[in-house]
Structure formats: structure tokens, C-alpha cells
Amino acid sequence: MEWWIVLIIAIVCAIVGGVLGFIITRKVIQKQLKDNPPINENQIRAMYRSMGRKPSEADIKKTMNAVKKGK
């Protein structure tokens, strides 16, 4: 077999593998986000209540901003 045929086959396999890897990774991440959605304000309110505090709106906004910055 000629060396350039092997090179073309290797390049095509790398491209196909990259595309398949991207598609599979995208599907897995979408499924994980669907099963475990990011934290929202209601969850933060519940967290404060479980600690025995009544959360103010400023506390909730501050916590939401901290969570967003952490990502």
C-alpha cells in the first residue's frame, strides 16, 4: 500500500473521530444538564431556610452572582 493512501486514511479517520467525539460529548452534556439543572433562586431560598435564616433578596442575588462567577 502506498504511503500517501495510509496518510489519507489516517486523516479521514481523525476527522471522523473528532466529529463523533464532539457529537457524543454534546449529547452527554445535554443529558446531564437536563437531569441536573443548574442552581436557581428557589433552591438558594430553600438552602437559606434549611440553615434557619429568612433570606433577603440581596442575599439571594449575592449568592446567585457568586455561583455564576464560580462557573
GIQUI-V159554 format. One record per helix or strand of 2 or more residues. SS is the DSSP state (h for helix, s for strand). FROM is the first residue (numbers start at 1). LEN is the number of residues. If there is no record, write none. Layout:
# GIQUI-V159554
SS_FROM_LEN / SS_FROM_LEN
This chain:
# GIQUI-V159554
h_3_33 / h_41_10 / h_57_14
